[in-house]
């Protein structure tokens, strides 16, 4: 079973991700505060973080950097960023995200990004 920390403050994004990833293979933990996302991810021992491009006052790039900076002895937790537009993939890569998908893209893209086939 995969555990994902979903970082978003938008109900529509939360609903879409739950719909796209929901099922018996994954547990999704909703989190709305980008400032505490990295610490929460490591405290809970999640397998992955999925973060909305626009969340609170930090944004996905800052969350991805915080997760990378908060590395524990077992290594960094992979981050997938939900992009608003395809052009933002450059920013996601620079922030250290391992995956990025367009927020309104097909469910299969998100499922592949988090390792669900």
Backbone atoms as SQL, in Angstrom:
CREATE TABLE atoms (id INTEGER PRIMARY KEY, chain TEXT, resi INTEGER, resn TEXT, atom TEXT, x REAL, y REAL, z REAL);
INSERT INTO atoms VALUES
  (1, 'A', 1, 'UNK', 'N', 0.844, -1.176, 0.000),
  (2, 'A', 1, 'UNK', 'CA', 0.000, 0.000, 0.000),
  (3, 'A', 1, 'UNK', 'C', 0.890, 1.240, 0.000),
  (4, 'A', 2, 'UNK', 'N', 0.576, 2.192, -0.850),
  (5, 'A', 2, 'UNK', 'CA', 1.302, 3.449, -0.952),
  (6, 'A', 2, 'UNK', 'C', 0.559, 4.524, -0.174),
  (7, 'A', 3, 'UNK', 'N', 1.308, 5.317, 0.583),
  (8, 'A', 3, 'UNK', 'CA', 0.722, 6.437, 1.313),
  (9, 'A', 3, 'UNK', 'C', 1.231, 7.733, 0.706),
  (10, 'A', 4, 'UNK', 'N', 0.288, 8.604, 0.337),
  (11, 'A', 4, 'UNK', 'CA', 0.605, 9.867, -0.320),
  (12, 'A', 4, 'UNK', 'C', 0.118, 11.020, 0.534),
  (13, 'A', 5, 'UNK', 'N', 0.993, 12.024, 0.726),
  (14, 'A', 5, 'UNK', 'CA', 0.584, 13.271, 1.353),
  (15, 'A', 5, 'UNK', 'C', 0.199, 14.217, 0.225),
  (16, 'A', 6, 'UNK', 'N', -1.057, 14.616, 0.185),
  (17, 'A', 6, 'UNK', 'CA', -1.552, 15.538, -0.836),
  (18, 'A', 6, 'UNK', 'C', -1.585, 16.935, -0.242),
  (19, 'A', 7, 'UNK', 'N', -0.800, 17.841, -0.820),
  (20, 'A', 7, 'UNK', 'CA', -0.704, 19.202, -0.311),
  (21, 'A', 7, 'UNK', 'C', -1.441, 20.135, -1.267),
  (22, 'A', 8, 'UNK', 'N', -2.629, 20.551, -0.855),
  (23, 'A', 8, 'UNK', 'CA', -3.429, 21.493, -1.632),
  (24, 'A', 8, 'UNK', 'C', -4.446, 22.143, -0.712),
  (25, 'A', 9, 'UNK', 'N', -4.797, 23.376, -1.048),
  (26, 'A', 9, 'UNK', 'CA', -5.857, 24.042, -0.300),
  (27, 'A', 9, 'UNK', 'C', -7.094, 24.239, -1.173),
  (28, 'A', 10, 'UNK', 'N', -7.092, 23.621, -2.337),
  (29, 'A', 10, 'UNK', 'CA', -8.218, 23.734, -3.274),
  (30, 'A', 10, 'UNK', 'C', -9.059, 22.459, -3.244),
  (31, 'A', 11, 'UNK', 'N', -10.322, 22.619, -2.904),
  (32, 'A', 11, 'UNK', 'CA', -11.228, 21.464, -2.823),
  (33, 'A', 11, 'UNK', 'C', -11.332, 20.741, -4.162),
  (34, 'A', 12, 'UNK', 'N', -11.308, 21.483, -5.266),
  (35, 'A', 12, 'UNK', 'CA', -11.439, 20.856, -6.584),
  (36, 'A', 12, 'UNK', 'C', -10.237, 19.967, -6.900),
  (37, 'A', 13, 'UNK', 'N', -9.046, 20.405, -6.524),
  (38, 'A', 13, 'UNK', 'CA', -7.838, 19.600, -6.753),
  (39, 'A', 13, 'UNK', 'C', -7.872, 18.367, -5.861),
  (40, 'A', 14, 'UNK', 'N', -8.233, 18.553, -4.614),
  (41, 'A', 14, 'UNK', 'CA', -8.329, 17.437, -3.667),
  (42, 'A', 14, 'UNK', 'C', -9.296, 16.378, -4.194),
  (43, 'A', 15, 'UNK', 'N', -10.447, 16.823, -4.659),
  (44, 'A', 15, 'UNK', 'CA', -11.456, 15.904, -5.181),
  (45, 'A', 15, 'UNK', 'C', -10.940, 15.152, -6.404),
  (46, 'A', 16, 'UNK', 'N', -10.280, 15.872, -7.295),
  (47, 'A', 16, 'UNK', 'CA', -9.773, 15.246, -8.526),
  (48, 'A', 16, 'UNK', 'C', -8.702, 14.198, -8.214),
  (49, 'A', 17, 'UNK', 'N', -7.778, 14.527, -7.318),
  (50, 'A', 17, 'UNK', 'CA', -6.713, 13.581, -6.977),
  (51, 'A', 17, 'UNK', 'C', -7.297, 12.349, -6.296),
  (52, 'A', 18, 'UNK', 'N', -8.220, 12.555, -5.369),
  (53, 'A', 18, 'UNK', 'CA', -8.850, 11.402, -4.711),
  (54, 'A', 18, 'UNK', 'C', -9.571, 10.527, -5.732),
  (55, 'A', 19, 'UNK', 'N', -10.229, 11.155, -6.681),
  (56, 'A', 19, 'UNK', 'CA', -10.942, 10.410, -7.716),
  (57, 'A', 19, 'UNK', 'C', -9.963, 9.639, -8.608),
  (58, 'A', 20, 'UNK', 'N', -8.864, 10.299, -8.981),
  (59, 'A', 20, 'UNK', 'CA', -7.890, 9.683, -9.882),
  (60, 'A', 20, 'UNK', 'C', -7.063, 8.584, -9.228),
  (61, 'A', 21, 'UNK', 'N', -6.789, 8.729, -7.933),
  (62, 'A', 21, 'UNK', 'CA', -5.899, 7.783, -7.263),
  (63, 'A', 21, 'UNK', 'C', -6.590, 6.889, -6.255),
  (64, 'A', 22, 'UNK', 'N', -7.813, 7.204, -5.929),
  (65, 'A', 22, 'UNK', 'CA', -8.507, 6.460, -4.884),
  (66, 'A', 22, 'UNK', 'C', -8.635, 4.985, -5.196),
  (67, 'A', 23, 'UNK', 'N', -8.645, 4.210, -4.162),
  (68, 'A', 23, 'UNK', 'CA', -8.778, 2.765, -4.318),
  (69, 'A', 23, 'UNK', 'C', -8.038, 2.053, -3.217),
  (70, 'A', 24, 'UNK', 'N', -7.908, 0.776, -3.373),
  (71, 'A', 24, 'UNK', 'CA', -7.290, -0.035, -2.331),
  (72, 'A', 24, 'UNK', 'C', -5.769, 0.011, -2.364),
  (73, 'A', 25, 'UNK', 'N', -5.175, 0.523, -3.432),
  (74, 'A', 25, 'UNK', 'CA', -3.718, 0.539, -3.561),
  (75, 'A', 25, 'UNK', 'C', -3.068, 1.723, -2.864),
  (76, 'A', 26, 'UNK', 'N', -3.844, 2.723, -2.463),
  (77, 'A', 26, 'UNK', 'CA', -3.259, 3.968, -1.984),
  (78, 'A', 26, 'UNK', 'C', -4.074, 4.558, -0.837),
  (79, 'A', 27, 'UNK', 'N', -3.353, 5.166, 0.092),
  (80, 'A', 27, 'UNK', 'CA', -3.972, 5.961, 1.141),
  (81, 'A', 27, 'UNK', 'C', -3.538, 7.397, 0.908),
  (82, 'A', 28, 'UNK', 'N', -4.489, 8.319, 0.839),
  (83, 'A', 28, 'UNK', 'CA', -4.189, 9.726, 0.610),
  (84, 'A', 28, 'UNK', 'C', -4.470, 10.497, 1.892),
  (85, 'A', 29, 'UNK', 'N', -3.460, 11.229, 2.349),
  (86, 'A', 29, 'UNK', 'CA', -3.596, 12.080, 3.525),
  (87, 'A', 29, 'UNK', 'C', -3.633, 13.522, 3.039),
  (88, 'A', 30, 'UNK', 'N', -4.726, 14.214, 3.304),
  (89, 'A', 30, 'UNK', 'CA', -4.873, 15.608, 2.878),
  (90, 'A', 30, 'UNK', 'C', -4.149, 16.538, 3.840),
  (91, 'A', 31, 'UNK', 'N', -3.460, 17.524, 3.266),
  (92, 'A', 31, 'UNK', 'CA', -2.706, 18.498, 4.059),
  (93, 'A', 31, 'UNK', 'C', -2.822, 19.852, 3.368),
  (94, 'A', 32, 'UNK', 'N', -3.204, 20.879, 4.097),
  (95, 'A', 32, 'UNK', 'CA', -3.444, 22.178, 3.467),
  (96, 'A', 32, 'UNK', 'C', -2.361, 23.217, 3.727),
  (97, 'A', 33, 'UNK', 'N', -1.453, 22.963, 4.642),
  (98, 'A', 33, 'UNK', 'CA', -0.450, 23.967, 5.012),
  (99, 'A', 33, 'UNK', 'C', 0.905, 23.647, 4.389),
  (100, 'A', 34, 'UNK', 'N', 1.306, 24.382, 3.351),
  (101, 'A', 34, 'UNK', 'CA', 2.572, 24.087, 2.692),
  (102, 'A', 34, 'UNK', 'C', 3.783, 24.295, 3.605),
  (103, 'A', 35, 'UNK', 'N', 3.652, 25.158, 4.601),
  (104, 'A', 35, 'UNK', 'CA', 4.780, 25.438, 5.500),
  (105, 'A', 35, 'UNK', 'C', 5.145, 24.238, 6.361),
  (106, 'A', 36, 'UNK', 'N', 4.195, 23.370, 6.631),
  (107, 'A', 36, 'UNK', 'CA', 4.467, 22.202, 7.480),
  (108, 'A', 36, 'UNK', 'C', 4.480, 20.890, 6.694),
  (109, 'A', 37, 'UNK', 'N', 4.359, 20.973, 5.387),
  (110, 'A', 37, 'UNK', 'CA', 4.237, 19.764, 4.562),
  (111, 'A', 37, 'UNK', 'C', 5.454, 18.848, 4.666),
  (112, 'A', 38, 'UNK', 'N', 6.660, 19.400, 4.583),
  (113, 'A', 38, 'UNK', 'CA', 7.861, 18.557, 4.626),
  (114, 'A', 38, 'UNK', 'C', 7.973, 17.830, 5.962),
  (115, 'A', 39, 'UNK', 'N', 7.826, 18.562, 7.049),
  (116, 'A', 39, 'UNK', 'CA', 7.920, 17.936, 8.373),
  (117, 'A', 39, 'UNK', 'C', 6.833, 16.881, 8.550),
  (118, 'A', 40, 'UNK', 'N', 5.629, 17.185, 8.096),
  (119, 'A', 40, 'UNK', 'CA', 4.522, 16.233, 8.209),
  (120, 'A', 40, 'UNK', 'C', 4.801, 14.972, 7.398),
  (121, 'A', 41, 'UNK', 'N', 5.331, 15.142, 6.191),
  (122, 'A', 41, 'UNK', 'CA', 5.635, 13.990, 5.335),
  (123, 'A', 41, 'UNK', 'C', 6.600, 13.033, 6.030),
  (124, 'A', 42, 'UNK', 'N', 7.644, 13.573, 6.647),
  (125, 'A', 42, 'UNK', 'CA', 8.624, 12.719, 7.322),
  (126, 'A', 42, 'UNK', 'C', 8.096, 12.168, 8.639),
  (127, 'A', 43, 'UNK', 'N', 7.317, 12.965, 9.369),
  (128, 'A', 43, 'UNK', 'CA', 6.733, 12.481, 10.626),
  (129, 'A', 43, 'UNK', 'C', 5.791, 11.305, 10.382),
  (130, 'A', 44, 'UNK', 'N', 5.002, 11.399, 9.314),
  (131, 'A', 44, 'UNK', 'CA', 4.033, 10.347, 9.006),
  (132, 'A', 44, 'UNK', 'C', 4.651, 9.185, 8.229),
  (133, 'A', 45, 'UNK', 'N', 5.845, 9.392, 7.692),
  (134, 'A', 45, 'UNK', 'CA', 6.511, 8.334, 6.932),
  (135, 'A', 45, 'UNK', 'C', 5.817, 8.004, 5.623),
  (136, 'A', 46, 'UNK', 'N', 5.313, 9.029, 4.937),
  (137, 'A', 46, 'UNK', 'CA', 4.610, 8.787, 3.675),
  (138, 'A', 46, 'UNK', 'C', 5.593, 8.330, 2.605),
  (139, 'A', 47, 'UNK', 'N', 5.056, 7.696, 1.577),
  (140, 'A', 47, 'UNK', 'CA', 5.881, 7.217, 0.469),
  (141, 'A', 47, 'UNK', 'C', 6.138, 8.296, -0.567),
  (142, 'A', 48, 'UNK', 'N', 5.176, 9.213, -0.714),
  (143, 'A', 48, 'UNK', 'CA', 5.274, 10.260, -1.726),
  (144, 'A', 48, 'UNK', 'C', 4.513, 11.493, -1.280),
  (145, 'A', 49, 'UNK', 'N', 4.901, 12.629, -1.874),
  (146, 'A', 49, 'UNK', 'CA', 4.175, 13.879, -1.681),
  (147, 'A', 49, 'UNK', 'C', 3.683, 14.326, -3.052),
  (148, 'A', 50, 'UNK', 'N', 2.404, 14.647, -3.143),
  (149, 'A', 50, 'UNK', 'CA', 1.826, 15.232, -4.353),
  (150, 'A', 50, 'UNK', 'C', 1.388, 16.632, -3.957),
  (151, 'A', 51, 'UNK', 'N', 1.890, 17.636, -4.669),
  (152, 'A', 51, 'UNK', 'CA', 1.625, 19.019, -4.274),
  (153, 'A', 51, 'UNK', 'C', 1.087, 19.840, -5.441),
  (154, 'A', 52, 'UNK', 'N', 0.078, 20.624, -5.144),
  (155, 'A', 52, 'UNK', 'CA', -0.535, 21.530, -6.110),
  (156, 'A', 52, 'UNK', 'C', 0.438, 22.670, -6.412),
  (157, 'A', 53, 'UNK', 'N', 0.518, 23.085, -7.657),
  (158, 'A', 53, 'UNK', 'CA', 1.413, 24.159, -8.071),
  (159, 'A', 53, 'UNK', 'C', 1.169, 25.427, -7.257),
  (160, 'A', 54, 'UNK', 'N', -0.074, 25.742, -7.025),
  (161, 'A', 54, 'UNK', 'CA', -0.440, 26.938, -6.258),
  (162, 'A', 54, 'UNK', 'C', -1.078, 26.493, -4.955),
  (163, 'A', 55, 'UNK', 'N', -0.323, 26.570, -3.879),
  (164, 'A', 55, 'UNK', 'CA', -0.874, 26.189, -2.582),
  (165, 'A', 55, 'UNK', 'C', -0.394, 27.188, -1.539),
  (166, 'A', 56, 'UNK', 'N', -1.343, 27.834, -0.908),
  (167, 'A', 56, 'UNK', 'CA', -1.010, 28.793, 0.131),
  (168, 'A', 56, 'UNK', 'C', -0.061, 29.864, -0.363),
  (169, 'A', 57, 'UNK', 'N', 0.787, 30.320, 0.515),
  (170, 'A', 57, 'UNK', 'CA', 1.726, 31.383, 0.164),
  (171, 'A', 57, 'UNK', 'C', 3.078, 30.849, -0.290),
  (172, 'A', 58, 'UNK', 'N', 3.272, 29.530, -0.278),
  (173, 'A', 58, 'UNK', 'CA', 4.565, 28.953, -0.636),
  (174, 'A', 58, 'UNK', 'C', 4.645, 28.490, -2.078),
  (175, 'A', 59, 'UNK', 'N', 3.693, 27.760, -2.521),
  (176, 'A', 59, 'UNK', 'CA', 3.742, 27.172, -3.849),
  (177, 'A', 59, 'UNK', 'C', 4.500, 25.856, -3.860),
  (178, 'A', 60, 'UNK', 'N', 4.297, 25.103, -4.919),
  (179, 'A', 60, 'UNK', 'CA', 4.854, 23.753, -5.027),
  (180, 'A', 60, 'UNK', 'C', 6.372, 23.727, -5.075),
  (181, 'A', 61, 'UNK', 'N', 6.975, 24.720, -5.699),
  (182, 'A', 61, 'UNK', 'CA', 8.437, 24.717, -5.813),
  (183, 'A', 61, 'UNK', 'C', 9.079, 24.788, -4.434),
  (184, 'A', 62, 'UNK', 'N', 8.556, 25.649, -3.581),
  (185, 'A', 62, 'UNK', 'CA', 9.096, 25.778, -2.224),
  (186, 'A', 62, 'UNK', 'C', 8.844, 24.509, -1.414),
  (187, 'A', 63, 'UNK', 'N', 7.694, 23.891, -1.599),
  (188, 'A', 63, 'UNK', 'CA', 7.399, 22.642, -0.882),
  (189, 'A', 63, 'UNK', 'C', 8.375, 21.553, -1.328),
  (190, 'A', 64, 'UNK', 'N', 8.607, 21.429, -2.627),
  (191, 'A', 64, 'UNK', 'CA', 9.540, 20.412, -3.135),
  (192, 'A', 64, 'UNK', 'C', 10.940, 20.630, -2.571),
  (193, 'A', 65, 'UNK', 'N', 11.388, 21.875, -2.542),
  (194, 'A', 65, 'UNK', 'CA', 12.711, 22.167, -1.979),
  (195, 'A', 65, 'UNK', 'C', 12.761, 21.833, -0.487),
  (196, 'A', 66, 'UNK', 'N', 11.685, 22.145, 0.223),
  (197, 'A', 66, 'UNK', 'CA', 11.638, 21.859, 1.663),
  (198, 'A', 66, 'UNK', 'C', 11.688, 20.359, 1.927),
  (199, 'A', 67, 'UNK', 'N', 11.001, 19.584, 1.112),
  (200, 'A', 67, 'UNK', 'CA', 11.032, 18.121, 1.277),
  (201, 'A', 67, 'UNK', 'C', 12.449, 17.609, 1.031),
  (202, 'A', 68, 'UNK', 'N', 13.096, 18.113, 0.002),
  (203, 'A', 68, 'UNK', 'CA', 14.476, 17.689, -0.287),
  (204, 'A', 68, 'UNK', 'C', 15.427, 18.098, 0.830),
  (205, 'A', 69, 'UNK', 'N', 15.236, 19.285, 1.401),
  (206, 'A', 69, 'UNK', 'CA', 16.115, 19.786, 2.465),
  (207, 'A', 69, 'UNK', 'C', 15.893, 19.055, 3.787),
  (208, 'A', 70, 'UNK', 'N', 14.751, 18.439, 3.938),
  (209, 'A', 70, 'UNK', 'CA', 14.366, 17.783, 5.193),
  (210, 'A', 70, 'UNK', 'C', 14.696, 16.291, 5.148),
  (211, 'A', 71, 'UNK', 'N', 15.634, 15.920, 4.307),
  (212, 'A', 71, 'UNK', 'CA', 15.953, 14.513, 4.065),
  (213, 'A', 71, 'UNK', 'C', 16.325, 13.775, 5.342),
  (214, 'A', 72, 'UNK', 'N', 15.764, 12.591, 5.480),
  (215, 'A', 72, 'UNK', 'CA', 16.123, 11.737, 6.610),
  (216, 'A', 72, 'UNK', 'C', 17.168, 10.723, 6.139),
  (217, 'A', 73, 'UNK', 'N', 17.685, 9.883, 7.029),
  (218, 'A', 73, 'UNK', 'CA', 18.734, 8.929, 6.636),
  (219, 'A', 73, 'UNK', 'C', 18.339, 7.978, 5.506),
  (220, 'A', 74, 'UNK', 'N', 17.055, 7.737, 5.331),
  (221, 'A', 74, 'UNK', 'CA', 16.607, 6.829, 4.271),
  (222, 'A', 74, 'UNK', 'C', 16.489, 7.514, 2.917),
  (223, 'A', 75, 'UNK', 'N', 16.698, 8.819, 2.854),
  (224, 'A', 75, 'UNK', 'CA', 16.623, 9.541, 1.595),
  (225, 'A', 75, 'UNK', 'C', 15.367, 10.383, 1.490),
  (226, 'A', 76, 'UNK', 'N', 15.356, 11.209, 0.476),
  (227, 'A', 76, 'UNK', 'CA', 14.247, 12.141, 0.275),
  (228, 'A', 76, 'UNK', 'C', 12.990, 11.420, -0.199),
  (229, 'A', 77, 'UNK', 'N', 11.871, 11.932, 0.226),
  (230, 'A', 77, 'UNK', 'CA', 10.576, 11.434, -0.238),
  (231, 'A', 77, 'UNK', 'C', 10.327, 12.029, -1.621),
  (232, 'A', 78, 'UNK', 'N', 9.937, 11.224, -2.604),
  (233, 'A', 78, 'UNK', 'CA', 9.668, 11.756, -3.942),
  (234, 'A', 78, 'UNK', 'C', 8.481, 12.721, -3.942),
  (235, 'A', 79, 'UNK', 'N', 8.625, 13.782, -4.739),
  (236, 'A', 79, 'UNK', 'CA', 7.579, 14.798, -4.866),
  (237, 'A', 79, 'UNK', 'C', 7.083, 14.829, -6.302),
  (238, 'A', 80, 'UNK', 'N', 5.762, 14.824, -6.466),
  (239, 'A', 80, 'UNK', 'CA', 5.116, 15.024, -7.762),
  (240, 'A', 80, 'UNK', 'C', 4.365, 16.342, -7.694),
  (241, 'A', 81, 'UNK', 'N', 4.594, 17.210, -8.678),
  (242, 'A', 81, 'UNK', 'CA', 3.936, 18.514, -8.706),
  (243, 'A', 81, 'UNK', 'C', 2.818, 18.503, -9.738),
  (244, 'A', 82, 'UNK', 'N', 1.665, 19.027, -9.328),
  (245, 'A', 82, 'UNK', 'CA', 0.512, 19.182, -10.220),
  (246, 'A', 82, 'UNK', 'C', 0.623, 20.546, -10.887),
  (247, 'A', 83, 'UNK', 'N', 0.999, 20.545, -12.154),
  (248, 'A', 83, 'UNK', 'CA', 1.260, 21.783, -12.890),
  (249, 'A', 83, 'UNK', 'C', -0.017, 22.445, -13.383),
  (250, 'A', 84, 'UNK', 'N', 0.008, 23.775, -13.396),
  (251, 'A', 84, 'UNK', 'CA', -1.089, 24.533, -13.989),
  (252, 'A', 84, 'UNK', 'C', -0.972, 24.555, -15.510),
  (253, 'A', 85, 'UNK', 'N', 0.262, 24.536, -15.998),
  (254, 'A', 85, 'UNK', 'CA', 0.503, 24.558, -17.446),
  (255, 'A', 85, 'UNK', 'C', 1.780, 23.793, -17.749),
  (256, 'A', 86, 'UNK', 'N', 1.843, 23.240, -18.922),
  (257, 'A', 86, 'UNK', 'CA', 2.962, 22.393, -19.329),
  (258, 'A', 86, 'UNK', 'C', 4.309, 23.114, -19.212),
  (259, 'A', 87, 'UNK', 'N', 4.328, 24.419, -19.466),
  (260, 'A', 87, 'UNK', 'CA', 5.572, 25.186, -19.429),
  (261, 'A', 87, 'UNK', 'C', 6.217, 25.199, -18.041),
  (262, 'A', 88, 'UNK', 'N', 5.460, 24.909, -17.010),
  (263, 'A', 88, 'UNK', 'CA', 5.990, 24.929, -15.642),
  (264, 'A', 88, 'UNK', 'C', 6.860, 23.721, -15.315),
  (265, 'A', 89, 'UNK', 'N', 6.968, 22.761, -16.226),
  (266, 'A', 89, 'UNK', 'CA', 7.774, 21.569, -15.933),
  (267, 'A', 89, 'UNK', 'C', 9.237, 21.927, -15.697),
  (268, 'A', 90, 'UNK', 'N', 9.714, 22.974, -16.340),
  (269, 'A', 90, 'UNK', 'CA', 11.085, 23.434, -16.119),
  (270, 'A', 90, 'UNK', 'C', 11.282, 23.813, -14.648),
  (271, 'A', 91, 'UNK', 'N', 10.326, 24.543, -14.096),
  (272, 'A', 91, 'UNK', 'CA', 10.403, 24.950, -12.693),
  (273, 'A', 91, 'UNK', 'C', 10.327, 23.744, -11.758),
  (274, 'A', 92, 'UNK', 'N', 9.461, 22.799, -12.091),
  (275, 'A', 92, 'UNK', 'CA', 9.315, 21.600, -11.264),
  (276, 'A', 92, 'UNK', 'C', 10.627, 20.819, -11.216),
  (277, 'A', 93, 'UNK', 'N', 11.268, 20.699, -12.348),
  (278, 'A', 93, 'UNK', 'CA', 12.535, 19.974, -12.419),
  (279, 'A', 93, 'UNK', 'C', 13.605, 20.685, -11.593),
  (280, 'A', 94, 'UNK', 'N', 13.665, 22.002, -11.704),
  (281, 'A', 94, 'UNK', 'CA', 14.654, 22.774, -10.937),
  (282, 'A', 94, 'UNK', 'C', 14.421, 22.685, -9.439),
  (283, 'A', 95, 'UNK', 'N', 13.173, 22.522, -9.037),
  (284, 'A', 95, 'UNK', 'CA', 12.850, 22.433, -7.610),
  (285, 'A', 95, 'UNK', 'C', 13.160, 21.055, -7.032),
  (286, 'A', 96, 'UNK', 'N', 13.451, 20.092, -7.902),
  (287, 'A', 96, 'UNK', 'CA', 13.800, 18.757, -7.436),
  (288, 'A', 96, 'UNK', 'C', 12.660, 17.766, -7.415),
  (289, 'A', 97, 'UNK', 'N', 11.552, 18.114, -8.036),
  (290, 'A', 97, 'UNK', 'CA', 10.443, 17.156, -8.124),
  (291, 'A', 97, 'UNK', 'C', 10.878, 15.988, -9.006),
  (292, 'A', 98, 'UNK', 'N', 10.459, 14.786, -8.634),
  (293, 'A', 98, 'UNK', 'CA', 10.807, 13.626, -9.452),
  (294, 'A', 98, 'UNK', 'C', 9.802, 13.418, -10.574),
  (295, 'A', 99, 'UNK', 'N', 8.597, 13.936, -10.390),
  (296, 'A', 99, 'UNK', 'CA', 7.548, 13.829, -11.403),
  (297, 'A', 99, 'UNK', 'C', 6.726, 15.105, -11.413),
  (298, 'A', 100, 'UNK', 'N', 6.086, 15.335, -12.531),
  (299, 'A', 100, 'UNK', 'CA', 5.167, 16.453, -12.660),
  (300, 'A', 100, 'UNK', 'C', 4.152, 16.086, -13.716),
  (301, 'A', 101, 'UNK', 'N', 2.932, 16.477, -13.474),
  (302, 'A', 101, 'UNK', 'CA', 1.846, 16.215, -14.419),
  (303, 'A', 101, 'UNK', 'C', 0.953, 17.441, -14.456),
  (304, 'A', 102, 'UNK', 'N', 0.280, 17.624, -15.576),
  (305, 'A', 102, 'UNK', 'CA', -0.672, 18.724, -15.658),
  (306, 'A', 102, 'UNK', 'C', -1.864, 18.417, -14.763),
  (307, 'A', 103, 'UNK', 'N', -2.246, 19.406, -14.004),
  (308, 'A', 103, 'UNK', 'CA', -3.310, 19.258, -13.012),
  (309, 'A', 103, 'UNK', 'C', -4.595, 18.710, -13.613),
  (310, 'A', 104, 'UNK', 'N', -4.937, 19.163, -14.792),
  (311, 'A', 104, 'UNK', 'CA', -6.178, 18.728, -15.434),
  (312, 'A', 104, 'UNK', 'C', -5.954, 17.672, -16.505),
  (313, 'A', 105, 'UNK', 'N', -4.801, 17.023, -16.449),
  (314, 'A', 105, 'UNK', 'CA', -4.495, 15.977, -17.420),
  (315, 'A', 105, 'UNK', 'C', -5.240, 14.690, -17.105),
  (316, 'A', 106, 'UNK', 'N', -5.027, 13.672, -17.926),
  (317, 'A', 106, 'UNK', 'CA', -5.703, 12.390, -17.725),
  (318, 'A', 106, 'UNK', 'C', -5.293, 11.729, -16.407),
  (319, 'A', 107, 'UNK', 'N', -6.214, 11.004, -15.822),
  (320, 'A', 107, 'UNK', 'CA', -5.947, 10.286, -14.569),
  (321, 'A', 107, 'UNK', 'C', -4.759, 9.348, -14.723),
  (322, 'A', 108, 'UNK', 'N', -4.601, 8.779, -15.904),
  (323, 'A', 108, 'UNK', 'CA', -3.510, 7.829, -16.127),
  (324, 'A', 108, 'UNK', 'C', -2.142, 8.488, -15.945),
  (325, 'A', 109, 'UNK', 'N', -2.013, 9.774, -16.282),
  (326, 'A', 109, 'UNK', 'CA', -0.735, 10.471, -16.100),
  (327, 'A', 109, 'UNK', 'C', -0.364, 10.545, -14.620),
  (328, 'A', 110, 'UNK', 'N', -1.330, 10.906, -13.789),
  (329, 'A', 110, 'UNK', 'CA', -1.067, 11.003, -12.355),
  (330, 'A', 110, 'UNK', 'C', -0.802, 9.623, -11.760),
  (331, 'A', 111, 'UNK', 'N', -1.573, 8.639, -12.179),
  (332, 'A', 111, 'UNK', 'CA', -1.377, 7.282, -11.662),
  (333, 'A', 111, 'UNK', 'C', 0.020, 6.766, -12.022),
  (334, 'A', 112, 'UNK', 'N', 0.474, 7.041, -13.226),
  (335, 'A', 112, 'UNK', 'CA', 1.817, 6.632, -13.639),
  (336, 'A', 112, 'UNK', 'C', 2.879, 7.377, -12.839),
  (337, 'A', 113, 'UNK', 'N', 2.679, 8.674, -12.631),
  (338, 'A', 113, 'UNK', 'CA', 3.657, 9.491, -11.909),
  (339, 'A', 113, 'UNK', 'C', 3.889, 8.995, -10.488),
  (340, 'A', 114, 'UNK', 'N', 2.860, 8.485, -9.853),
  (341, 'A', 114, 'UNK', 'CA', 3.013, 8.004, -8.471),
  (342, 'A', 114, 'UNK', 'C', 3.239, 6.489, -8.406),
  (343, 'A', 115, 'UNK', 'N', 3.456, 5.873, -9.553),
  (344, 'A', 115, 'UNK', 'CA', 3.810, 4.456, -9.589),
  (345, 'A', 115, 'UNK', 'C', 2.654, 3.486, -9.564),
  (346, 'A', 116, 'UNK', 'N', 1.464, 3.957, -9.888),
  (347, 'A', 116, 'UNK', 'CA', 0.294, 3.069, -9.973),
  (348, 'A', 116, 'UNK', 'C', 0.003, 2.835, -11.446),
  (349, 'A', 117, 'UNK', 'N', 0.069, 1.613, -11.878),
  (350, 'A', 117, 'UNK', 'CA', -0.110, 1.351, -13.317),
  (351, 'A', 117, 'UNK', 'C', -1.442, 0.742, -13.612);
